[in-house]
Amino acid sequence: MIFRQLFEKDSSTYTYLLGCEETGESVLIDPVIETVERDLEVIKSLNLKLTYTLETHIHADHLTGAKKMRTLSGSKIVVPEMDQLACADLFVKEGEIFQVGTINIHPLFTPGHTSTHHAYLVNTNSHTLLFSGDALLIEACGRTDFQSGDAHALYKSVIEKFFTLPNETLVYPAHDYEGRQITTIGQEKLRNPRLGNGKTEEEFVEIMENMNLPYPRKIDFAVPGNTRCGECPENVPQEYRGACEIQDAPASENIPKKQGDQG
C-alpha cells in the first residue's frame, strides 16, 4: 500500500492518501478544499488515480475538497451512510468493508464529536492503521460542544472501539496543532489527559464541559458547505473564496506550522 500524510496548515487538518500498488486506485481521507491541486499533483507523481474521497464526518473547521476533487479528477464522493448526503456517490457503514483496489477499509461508527462520525481501520501486512478523524487526537480529542456533539457518546466510542484495539495500532488523527503526526493506542491509553490512564466517563464529561473553547472560525460556512460535499456557500469570506475556484496551484510541504481550531 502506498501511503502519504498530507497537511493543510490553516485548519491544521491531516488528509491521508492510501493507494493500491496493484491497481493504481487511491482514496483521500478528509481532503481539504485549499489543498486539492497540491494533493492531485502528489497522486499523479505516484502514478495513482484518485478513485474516491472519504469523509470521517461533516467538518466544522474547513470545507472538504470532495466536490472539487470530483470535478477535477472524476473521483467518487464517499461519506458515512448516516449522513445521507444527496451529493455523495457512495456510502459506508460499520460492518461493511469499503474496498479500494486491494485495500480493505473497515468503517467504525464512533459518535461523540458528531452524531454520525466514523473512523477507518486498515490492516496491512505489518501494521494496523487507525484513521481516527476527530474522535481521538494526539493526547486530546475532538470537541463535543457543538454540531450534535455528546461527551458521553465520545467516551464510549474511544473506550469501546479504540482502546480495545492492540496497543501497537498506529493512530493517524484528522488534526494536530503542535506539529505532531502520529500516536499509538498504547500511548493514548497511558498519556491522553482526557481519556487515558483509567479516566472515568464522569471525569471525561466534566473535562469536556469545562473546555471553554472559542467559537470555530469557519463553522458558519463550513457545515452548510460540507452538507453539499464542499460546495462553497455565499457566506464564505473573501479571504477563503480563492479555493472555491478551479485553478492550478504549486505543491506545498507537509509541515504543520499554525495553531488552529481544535477539531
N, C-alpha and C positions, 0 to 999 in steps of 0.2 A: 504494500500500500504506500502510495506517495502521500506525504503529509506536510502541510505548512500551517504555521500560526501567523496570522496577519493582524495588524493593529491599526485602529483609527483613533488618533490622539485626542480629538475634541471631546468625544464621549467616552474615551478610554475603553473602547469596545474591541474585543478579540473576535475575529472571524476565522473559521477553520476550514481549510481545504483538504478534502480527502479524495484521492484519485486512485482508480484501479489501473494497475500496470498492465493487465492483460487486455482490457477492452478500451482503455483510454477515457472511460466515463469518469465524471467527477461531480462532487457536491460541495457547495459552500454553506456552512452552518452560520447563520446570523450575519449575512452581508450587510454592509452599511452603504448608503447612497453616495456618500462623499468619496468612497474608495472603489467604486465599480470599475472604472477604467484601469486603475492600477491592478486590481485583482484579476481582471481578464488578461492583462499582459502577463501576469505570473502564470496563469493557467496555460496560456499559449506557449510560454517559454518552456514549460514542462511537457509539451506535446500532448496535452489533455484537451478534452472537450467538456465545457460546462454543461452537465446534463440537468442538474437540479440546484435550487436553493432551498434551504431547510431552516425553518424558524423554530426557536425554542418557545417563544411566546410573542405576544403583541407588545413591542417595546415602547417605553415612555421617554427614553433619553436620546433616541436617534430615529431617523427614518430608515427603514430597511431598503436595501438595494435590489430587492427581489424583482420588482416590476421593471426597473431599468435594465437589469441583467437579462430579463426575458426579451425585452425589446432589442437589445444589442446582440444577444447570443442564441436566442431561441430556447433557453433553459426553461424548465418547468418549475412552477412555484409550489412548494410543499409546506403545509402547515399542520399543526395538530387538528385532528378531526373535530374536536370540541369547539374550536373557534368558528367553524362553518363559514369561512370567508368565501364570498361569491367569486372573488378574483383569483382564488387558488386553483391549481390544476389537479393536485393530488393531496390526499390526507394521510396522516399517520396516527396510530393509536397504540397504546401498550398492548403487548401480546402478539403483535403482528410485525414481523421483520420487514424493514424497508431496505431494499437491495439496490446498490449502486455498483454495477459490474459484479465483481466477486466479493464486494464489501457488504457485510451484513450489519445493519444498524438497528439496534434494539431500543425503541422508544420507552421511556419511563415516565409515567404520569406523576408529576411532582408539584402539586399545587401549594400555594402559600404566598409566593411573590405575586403571582396572579392565579386566578382560579383554574386556568387551563394550561399552566406551564408544563412543559415536557423537557426532560433531559435525554441524552442519547448515549448508549453504551456500545462500544465497538471492541471486539476481541480480535487481536492479531495473533500471529504465531508466537510472539514473545511478550506481548503486553496486553493489559486490559485498559482501555481508554474511556474515561467518562467525560462527556461534554455536558457540564452541569448547568449551563445557562446562568441565570441569576439566582438559582436556588441555593447554591453553595459557591462562595468565592474563596479566595485565599485568606484564611484566618478571618473570615467575615461571611456575610450572606446578603442576599438582596433585601430591599426594603419591603415592608408589609403594611405601610400606612396609606396606600392609595391603590386605585385600579384593581379592586377585588382582592387586595392582599389580606392574608389571615395568618397571624403568627402561630396559632395552634396548628394549622394545617402545614405550615412550612416546617415546624419542628418534627412532625410525624413523617413528612417526606424525607427529610435528611436522615433521621434516625432509622426509619424502616427501609428506605430504598437505597440510601448511600452508605450509611455506616454499617450495613450488613455485607457490603462488598469486601473483598480481600484488602488488607492494609496496603498492598503493593499497587493497587489500582491508581493509575495516573489520572489526575483531575485537571481538566482544562476549563476554566471558568469563562463566562462571557465578558467579564470586566476585571481589570485590576488598576488601581490608582497609585501604586507605589513602584511601578517598574518590574513587578514580578510576573512570571509567565506560567508557572506550573506548581501544583502541590500533589499530595497523595491522600488517600483516605486515612491511612495511619497517622499522618501528620495532623490532619484536621480533627480526628478523634482525640488527639492529645493536646493540640495547641489552639484550636479555634476558641476565642474568648467568649463567643456567644453560644456555641453548641457543643464544644468539646469538653473533655475531662469530666464526663458524667453530669453535665448540666441537666437539670430537670426541666420539664415543659414549663412549669411556673416561673422558674428563673429566666428562661429564654423569653417568655412573653413579657416579663417585666422589663428586660433589657430592650426589647423591640418597641415597647410602648413609651420608652423614655429616650429615644434617639434624638429627637428634636432636629431633624434634618431639614435643609431648605427645600422649598418647592422646586421640583425638577424644571430646569430651564426650558426644555423642549416639549414638555408633555402636552401642551395645548394644541400643538400641530402634529406631534409625533403619533399620538394614539389614533386620532381620526385618519391620519395618512396611512398608518400601518394596518388599519382595518380594511384598507383598499390596497394592501400589498406594496406600499411605498409610493403611492400617488401623492404628489405634493399638494396639500390644501392651499386655499387662497391666503390663509393667515401665516404662511411660512415667512419669517422675517427676511428682508432683502439680503442680509449677510449670509443666509443659508440657501438662497434660491439658485445660486450658480450650479449646485449639484443636481438640481432638477432637470437641467438641460442635457441633451445628448452631445458629448464632446470628447475629444481625446485629452488625456492627461498623462503626465510622466509618472513613472513608478516612484514610490517613496519607500523609505525603510521602515521595518517593523520594530520601532524603538519607542516604548512608552515614555512620554515626556510631560504630560499635563494632568493635574488632578481634575477629576470631573465629578458628575453626579454619581451617587452610589446606587447603581442598579436602576 
